[in-house]
Amino acid sequence: MKLLSAHQIKEWDQYTIAYEPISSIDLMERASLSFTLWYDKNYRSHHKPVTIFCGNGNNGGDGLAIARMLRNEFYDVEVFIITLTETNSHDFTENLSRIDKVGDVPIHYLHKDFPDIRSDSIIIDAILGTGTYRKVTGYLADMIHFINILPNTVVSVDLPSGLPADNIFLGPAIKSDIIFTFQLPKLSFFYQENEPYCPCWVVEDIGLHPLFYQEAESFRYLIDIELVAKILKNRTKFSHKGSYGHAGLIAGSYGMYGAAILCALACLRSGVGLVTAMVPENGHPIIHQAVYEALLINVGEDSFTKPANLSKFDAVGIGPGLGDEKETVFAIEEILDQYKKPLVLDADALNILSKAKHLMAKIPKGSIITPHPKEFERWVGQCSNELDRFEKATHLATSLEIIVVLKGAHTRIFLPDGSQYINSTGNNGMATAGSGDVLTGIVTSLLAQGYASYQSAILGVFLHGLAGDLALQTQSEESMIARDIIDHLGAAFKKIKEYKP
């Protein structure tokens, strides 16, 4: 799914008005009806009154239309209008006239005072929309603070008031419990700094003209099941283990063989034909007992010191539990001098390279690195915020011609062509030891099976998060462990295969 900027979405509205054709007030009516139907489905059983805060622009026009529609469904509705500009928008004025005709919806104009809000009401925020580009100040900032300290449930229309559509927060913004947004999720929903304002959202297609979206240019995409279903390959009847690649994993050291086990199991569960674990000699009995299916190669006594011949592998993953002994650094350098196919680099492989930055230029083009934020900062320096982090990730991916998988909530993938893919699966139960080792195994498995580097990253990240989401159906966020993700990979594959557009 392409993600568009607020400016592009506004252009999409205008394109729809011109080429459907439809009037702007009727398009607003369509959007407001979609919100009302969703609200009625999810909140009717609450039997609570509704308090709607409106500005005097188009977002406020949405709020007035919603107030009228909810009143027609016999909700107890009250409206508070905050005058933000000297002139009302045309569609706000029209909807104000329409709600006046209903006759029994109380409408109050706010200037400097703070209203009495019923403690049992649900607040609908329709003050500001996607046109916020600067910090909210003055009375409106005070009003936002007033709403935020109320105990009421808050639902925002399209965007929390005060939050930019494309950027991190600039100042006061409504802390919504849920956002009902139109057509596409907004770019600001995916920034860590904005989480207090948009912890949860719902997207509703309101029928904007499809041709505009097809032709719109974007370098940001949301990884959804429709996208990965197109990537996932079907297996053929006469295939055999040789058809699905041979993955090599350089992982584990004394005291850290659990990382190698998780990586190898995830690699096998992700469809690769054969896995060889290259681990130190004292780890062989441990790996044998935990991963019966893996072949083993000795690469040292208790740490990685002597590289094996990697030419027979279709893909190689390096890093989980590897350690950073001096001899290990030399072994990594020897691999980078000899192996020219794309690598998957994680954990200690990343830490080693962060201390030996002269080796970064030797990373094969098309390789995939999977750092968490701290590992990433060891490569590029401290980041002031996520915008800064993403800019540096883009530069790293384009300059080294590698794929950067920046792990976290909404893991973001940066490709050498400058495009970004934002993951839609996963949950905070996956913030647990070994989760990253599992991802390394999945991505290495896909790369060995013949998927392109970018496909391995996109499909791997989505599968990893989806398996975590499926695990959450039987576990809690607190109880989930990395093995739960591996145990649900099969169900994740099935869910993708069963998807019907």
ABEGO torsion letter per residue (X at the ends): XBBBBAAAAAAAAAAAAAAOBBBAAAAAAAAAAAAAAAAAAAAAAAGBBBBBBBBABAAAAAAAAAAAAAAAAGBBBBBBBBBABABBBAAAAAAAAAAAAAGABBBBBBAABBBBBBAABBBBBAABBAABABBBBEAAAAAAAAAAABABBBBBBGBBBGBBAABBBAEBBBBBABBBBBGBBBAAAABAAAAAABABBBBBBAGBBAAAAAABBBABBBBBAAAAAAABBBBBAABBAAAAEBBBBBBEBBGAAAAAAAAAAAAAAAGBABBBBBBBAAAAAAAAAABAABBBBBAEAABBABBBBAAABABBBBGBGAEABAAAAAAAAAAAAABABBBBBBEAAAAAAAABAAAAAABBBGBBBBBBAAAAAAAAEBBABAAAAAAAAAAAAAAAGBBBBBBEBGBBBBBAAGBBBBBABEBAAABBBGAAAAAAAAAAAAAAAGBBAAAAAAAAAAAAAAAAAAAAAABBAAABBAAAAAAAAAAAAAAAAABBX
